[in-house]
Each structure stands twice: as structure tokens, then as C-alpha cells.
Amino acid sequence: MPKYLLGYHGGGMPGTPEEGAKVMAAWGAWIEKMGPAMVDVGNPIGATKTIAANGSISDGGGANPLSGYSVIEADNLDMAAMMAQGCPHLASGGTVQVAETFNAM
């Protein structure tokens, strides 16, 4: 079955420990709902560097940096996108980019 990278962009951090607990509970419920389709729960993204084609290195992730990722399995890209619609990251104002992966080697 094809695998899809969910790239999380933007979003915000909870303002209080109580809000943080609600966010973590929402993530836990979504992950549970995804069941075996959730191949890799992933993690938030920390500090980043970007390497340009000319080899120069800059701080940050460009205009729309990643803030986290997960990997899921789905029958096709449309199904993966529908599954990503339930992602709690969207509730914090973020977006989710869904990209099919494939074995190149």
C-alpha cells in the first residue's frame, strides 16, 4: 500500500498547560482513529537549516517551514488527503501537505 508523508506547516503552540493537554488528547484520539494506517506518528520539527543549490546554508526553513510530520498508508492520494482532514494540527491554524512517497532504489 502506498505511503504518504504528512508535512505540517505553521500552526501555534498551546498557551496554557490545560490547552496543551487538550491538544495532546486530540492528537491521541486522531492517531488511535487512524489505526494501522498510521505508519509513523512523527514528531514536531525543531531548528532547521536550508541548503541552496549553490551550497549556501541559511537558518530556517524558507517561506513555509515544516513544523512536523507523520507518515500514513492509504489506497491513493485522495484517500490520504481525506484522512489528513481530521488532523489536529489544522485546529491550531496550520496546514497539512500530503505527498506520496515511493521507493526510488
Backbone torsions as a table, in degrees:
resi	resn	phi	psi	omega
1	MET	NA	138.9	-179.5
2	PRO	-62.4	148.9	176.2
3	LYS	-107.8	147.1	-178.2
4	TYR	-130.2	132.1	174.9
5	LEU	-86.5	126.3	172.1
6	LEU	-98.6	111.2	177.9
7	GLY	-99.4	119.0	-178.7
8	TYR	-91.6	133.3	179.8
9	HIS	-126.2	142.4	176.1
10	GLY	66.3	-148.0	-176.8
11	GLY	89.3	178.2	-178.7
12	GLY	-137.5	165.9	178.6
13	MET	-94.2	147.3	176.9
14	PRO	-60.5	145.7	-177.3
15	GLY	-84.2	-22.5	-177.9
16	THR	-136.0	162.2	175.4
17	PRO	-59.2	-34.2	179.0
18	GLU	-65.6	-44.4	176.7
19	GLU	-63.0	-39.1	177.9
20	GLY	-60.7	-40.4	178.3
21	ALA	-64.9	-39.0	178.2
22	LYS	-65.4	-41.9	179.5
23	VAL	-62.8	-46.1	-179.8
24	MET	-63.9	-36.6	177.4
25	ALA	-65.5	-40.2	178.2
26	ALA	-64.1	-42.1	177.0
27	TRP	-62.7	-44.6	179.6
28	GLY	-60.1	-42.7	179.6
29	ALA	-65.8	-41.7	179.9
30	TRP	-66.0	-43.6	179.1
31	ILE	-61.8	-42.8	178.0
32	GLU	-62.6	-43.0	179.4
33	LYS	-62.3	-35.9	180.0
34	MET	-67.4	-26.9	177.7
35	GLY	56.6	-139.6	-176.2
36	PRO	-68.6	-10.4	176.1
37	ALA	-67.6	-21.2	179.1
38	MET	-83.9	98.4	-177.0
39	VAL	-76.7	-42.2	-179.2
40	ASP	-143.4	113.3	-179.0
41	VAL	-58.3	-31.1	179.1
42	GLY	81.7	-161.2	-176.4
43	ASN	-159.6	164.2	168.5
44	PRO	-68.1	161.7	177.9
45	ILE	-103.5	136.3	176.7
46	GLY	-95.8	-141.9	-179.5
47	ALA	-60.9	145.9	-179.0
48	THR	-133.6	159.5	170.6
49	LYS	-128.9	148.1	176.8
50	THR	-119.0	131.1	178.8
51	ILE	-105.6	122.2	-179.2
52	ALA	-83.4	167.5	180.0
53	ALA	-57.6	-29.9	-179.9
54	ASN	-84.6	2.5	178.3
55	GLY	91.4	-6.4	179.5
56	SER	-69.4	147.5	-177.5
57	ILE	-116.8	131.5	177.3
58	SER	-129.0	156.9	177.1
59	ASP	-76.1	146.7	175.2
60	GLY	92.1	175.0	-174.9
61	GLY	-108.8	22.8	178.4
62	GLY	84.8	-157.7	-173.1
63	ALA	-70.4	-28.7	-176.8
64	ASN	-138.4	70.8	-172.4
65	PRO	-67.7	151.5	173.2
66	LEU	-66.0	144.8	172.6
67	SER	-118.9	-4.0	177.2
68	GLY	172.0	179.3	-179.1
69	TYR	-157.5	160.5	168.1
70	SER	-147.6	165.3	174.9
71	VAL	-128.0	129.6	178.9
72	ILE	-125.5	165.6	170.7
73	GLU	-112.0	141.5	177.5
74	ALA	-155.0	161.9	-179.7
75	ASP	-64.1	-34.3	-177.9
76	ASN	-161.5	173.9	-176.7
77	LEU	-61.5	-40.6	179.7
78	ASP	-62.0	-42.3	178.3
79	MET	-65.0	-41.2	178.5
80	ALA	-61.4	-41.1	178.9
81	ALA	-65.0	-40.6	177.8
82	MET	-64.0	-38.8	178.0
83	MET	-65.0	-36.8	-179.0
84	ALA	-71.4	-18.2	179.0
85	GLN	-60.3	-23.5	179.7
86	GLY	-89.3	3.7	-176.2
87	CYS	-65.5	129.6	179.8
88	PRO	-62.6	-18.9	179.0
89	HIS	-59.7	-30.3	-179.5
90	LEU	-64.5	-31.5	-179.2
91	ALA	-67.8	-19.1	179.7
92	SER	-94.8	11.6	178.8
93	GLY	89.5	3.8	-179.8
94	GLY	-85.4	176.5	175.5
95	THR	-122.4	161.5	178.1
96	VAL	-125.8	122.7	174.9
97	GLN	-97.2	129.6	-178.7
98	VAL	-109.7	121.5	-177.1
99	ALA	-133.0	128.4	177.3
100	GLU	-71.8	137.7	174.7
101	THR	-104.3	160.7	175.3
102	PHE	-154.5	155.8	179.4
103	ASN	-78.1	121.1	-179.6
104	ALA	-97.1	-17.7	-178.7
105	MET	-133.0	NA	NA
